[in-house]
Amino acid sequence: MQIEPQNPTVKNPAAQFAGDVWLDLVATPHTDDQRMTVATVRFAPGARTAWHSHARGQYLRVTQGVARFGARDGSIIEVHPGQTLYTPPGEEHFHAASGGTFMEHIAMLEAGDDPSATTVWLEHVTDDEYNGK
């Protein structure tokens, strides 16, 4: 057993995020046969990811604030602390904080067979898409 080293908080890149979003890694693979990555992600009010999908899906456990998760059909799901959202493999979606509060979630995902395709990043989410219009 070992205590994992604490990694510094990083700000997520503007190419994939709109607004201020910070990431703290919790767990990453140690060996070639491990795939799971876990991170705590904090979004400023109104901040959001770009559209994206994950090769093996993703679990998102909201720990603070109100999260908004959008799908390509225009639907928005609001998720509250203590709730977990599952996004199936290949489903294009975005994560966001509601406009009035910070939001934090724990993101859990497995690397794809091709690690470079674990997450496929797409275009930025428009204000209308964020608002479910």
C-alpha positions as CSV (number, residue, x, y, z in Angstrom):
1,M,0.0,0.0,0.0
2,Q,1.0,3.6,-0.5
3,I,-0.2,7.1,-0.1
4,E,-0.4,8.7,-3.5
5,P,1.5,11.9,-4.1
6,Q,-0.6,15.0,-4.2
7,N,-0.7,16.6,-7.7
8,P,-1.1,20.3,-8.1
9,T,-4.5,21.6,-9.2
10,V,-4.5,22.4,-12.9
11,K,-6.7,24.8,-14.9
12,N,-8.4,23.0,-17.8
13,P,-7.5,24.2,-21.3
14,A,-9.6,26.8,-23.1
15,A,-9.6,24.6,-26.2
16,Q,-11.9,22.2,-24.4
17,F,-13.6,24.3,-21.7
18,A,-15.4,27.7,-21.6
19,G,-15.0,29.6,-18.3
20,D,-12.9,28.6,-15.4
21,V,-12.6,24.9,-14.7
22,W,-10.0,23.3,-12.4
23,L,-9.0,19.6,-12.1
24,D,-7.4,17.7,-9.3
25,L,-6.3,14.1,-10.2
26,V,-7.4,11.6,-7.5
27,A,-6.2,8.3,-9.1
28,T,-4.4,7.3,-12.3
29,P,-3.2,3.9,-13.6
30,H,0.0,2.5,-12.2
31,T,0.3,-0.5,-14.5
32,D,-0.4,-1.2,-18.2
33,D,-3.5,-3.3,-17.3
34,Q,-5.2,-0.5,-15.3
35,R,-7.5,1.9,-17.0
36,M,-9.3,3.9,-14.4
37,T,-8.8,7.7,-13.9
38,V,-10.6,9.6,-11.2
39,A,-10.5,13.4,-10.8
40,T,-12.3,16.1,-8.9
41,V,-13.4,18.9,-11.3
42,R,-14.6,22.3,-10.2
43,F,-16.5,24.7,-12.5
44,A,-17.1,28.4,-11.9
45,P,-20.7,29.5,-12.4
46,G,-21.7,29.0,-16.1
47,A,-18.4,27.3,-17.0
48,R,-18.7,24.2,-19.2
49,T,-16.9,21.6,-21.2
50,A,-16.9,21.5,-25.0
51,W,-19.0,18.7,-26.6
52,H,-17.2,15.4,-26.1
53,S,-17.6,11.7,-25.8
54,H,-15.7,8.9,-24.0
55,A,-14.7,5.5,-25.5
56,R,-15.8,3.6,-22.4
57,G,-18.4,5.9,-20.9
58,Q,-18.0,8.0,-17.8
59,Y,-19.5,8.3,-14.3
60,L,-19.9,11.8,-12.7
61,R,-20.7,12.2,-9.0
62,V,-21.9,15.7,-8.2
63,T,-20.5,16.8,-4.8
64,Q,-21.3,20.6,-4.7
65,G,-23.6,23.0,-6.5
66,V,-25.9,22.2,-9.4
67,A,-24.6,20.5,-12.5
68,R,-26.1,20.7,-16.0
69,F,-25.4,17.9,-18.4
70,G,-26.5,18.3,-22.0
71,A,-27.1,15.8,-24.8
72,R,-27.2,16.4,-28.6
73,D,-31.0,16.1,-28.6
74,G,-31.1,19.4,-26.7
75,S,-32.1,17.8,-23.4
76,I,-30.5,19.1,-20.2
77,I,-30.4,17.1,-17.0
78,E,-29.8,18.9,-13.7
79,V,-27.9,16.9,-11.2
80,H,-27.6,17.7,-7.5
81,P,-25.0,16.8,-4.8
82,G,-25.1,13.1,-4.0
83,Q,-26.4,12.1,-7.4
84,T,-24.3,10.2,-10.0
85,L,-24.8,10.6,-13.8
86,Y,-23.7,7.8,-16.2
87,T,-22.8,8.7,-19.8
88,P,-22.6,5.6,-22.1
89,P,-19.7,5.0,-24.4
90,G,-19.7,7.3,-27.5
91,E,-22.5,9.6,-26.3
92,E,-21.8,13.2,-27.1
93,H,-22.5,15.5,-24.1
94,F,-21.3,18.4,-22.1
95,H,-20.9,19.1,-18.3
96,A,-21.5,22.6,-16.9
97,A,-22.2,24.5,-13.7
98,S,-25.5,26.3,-13.4
99,G,-25.3,30.0,-13.9
100,G,-25.5,31.0,-10.2
101,T,-23.1,28.7,-8.3
102,F,-19.9,26.8,-8.4
103,M,-20.2,23.1,-9.2
104,E,-17.9,20.2,-8.3
105,H,-18.1,16.6,-9.5
106,I,-15.9,13.6,-9.3
107,A,-15.2,12.2,-12.8
108,M,-14.5,8.5,-13.3
109,L,-13.5,7.0,-16.6
110,E,-11.6,4.2,-18.1
111,A,-9.0,4.6,-20.8
112,G,-10.0,3.3,-24.3
113,D,-8.1,0.6,-26.1
114,D,-6.3,3.5,-27.8
115,P,-5.6,5.8,-24.9
116,S,-5.5,8.8,-27.3
117,A,-9.1,8.2,-28.1
118,T,-10.3,7.9,-24.5
119,T,-12.0,11.3,-24.8
120,V,-12.9,12.8,-28.2
121,W,-13.2,16.5,-27.9
122,L,-15.5,18.4,-30.3
123,E,-16.8,22.0,-30.8
124,H,-17.6,24.4,-28.0
125,V,-21.1,24.5,-26.6
126,T,-23.1,27.6,-27.6
127,D,-25.1,29.7,-25.1
128,D,-28.3,28.3,-26.6
129,E,-27.2,24.7,-26.2
130,Y,-26.1,25.4,-22.6
131,N,-29.6,26.9,-22.0
132,G,-31.4,23.9,-23.7
133,K,-32.8,25.9,-26.6
